[in-house]
Amino acid sequence: MASQPIHYENCEDALSCIQGELLEALLQPQEDCYPWNPAEPEAEAYFAELERGFSLCDWQEEEVESASLAFFDQLHQCWASPMLPATETLITSLSKRFATLPQEWLEAIANRARQAFSTNLSLADQLVMCVESLLPNWAEDDLLVLARPWAYAMRGNSEQAVAETTGVPQPRDWAALSQVEQVRLSLAVAHSALAQLKDDTNDLESS
């Protein structure tokens, strides 16, 4: 099969080529074919050979987790709804409102917000999904408790009122905040990101 990308003039050409490549793969000698049925005895040796060529023994656990999150974030971007605004636009908006947060946190929350927005999770679960990878030392139940007031805010309550009752700190040096204050501020960013995605999507649907 050709390994180099080919540009086609139209979809019919691309479909014809894909069909031809699939037929070529199916007609290959049996020993060169991918074992379509993993239950066959020959499949075990095939997969064992593949695993020998890919080992994570030299990787740190943090590296595997970080690489996995990056991979699935990028994969999700490929399937994200085209109605959602670009991640860069969302990050820019969040940066203006929450300049005290580290840029990598804003980017991570923006990326996760796009994923959470496309799910059928509750509002509180969506908020937790936005921040939990940044807060590995926090239990999900504890994050849900802190997220619930923001979930109520997304149902129509005043964001200012919720910010006052949840104790979101006034903008100051991120490093000077306590762990609880950092969690609350992170949830505030997640709330703002999800709210913007909702507003922008509603605007696109009504236009």
Secondary structure as UniProt FT lines:
FT   HELIX           11..26
FT   HELIX           30..32
FT   TURN            38..39
FT   HELIX           41..52
FT   TURN            57..58
FT   HELIX           61..79
FT   TURN            82..83
FT   HELIX           87..97
FT   TURN            99..100
FT   HELIX           103..117
FT   HELIX           123..131
FT   HELIX           132..134
FT   TURN            136..137
FT   HELIX           140..154
FT   TURN            155..156
FT   HELIX           159..166
FT   HELIX           174..176
FT   HELIX           179..206
//
